[in-house]
Amino acid sequence: MMNDPTRTTPAARPLPARFTAIVENTDWDEKILDRQPWFDGACLVILVSATALLAPLFLRFFQG
């Protein structure tokens, strides 16, 4: 027996008006996209630093 797909489940109920207003009045995506180059640069610095610090350990481990 299959469930009726048009029936509203608890997870599909719309948010109350106060939560809808909070969600609609936030612009987190714009704030995140404004800082995307900074975030990319920080990730690149961390990746290069980790590679520079860990490369000698891996070489020493694999060379015996």
ABEGO torsion letter per residue (X at the ends): XBBBAABBBAAABBBBAAAAAAAAABBAAAAAAAAAAAAAAAAAAAAAAAAAAAAAAAAAAAAX
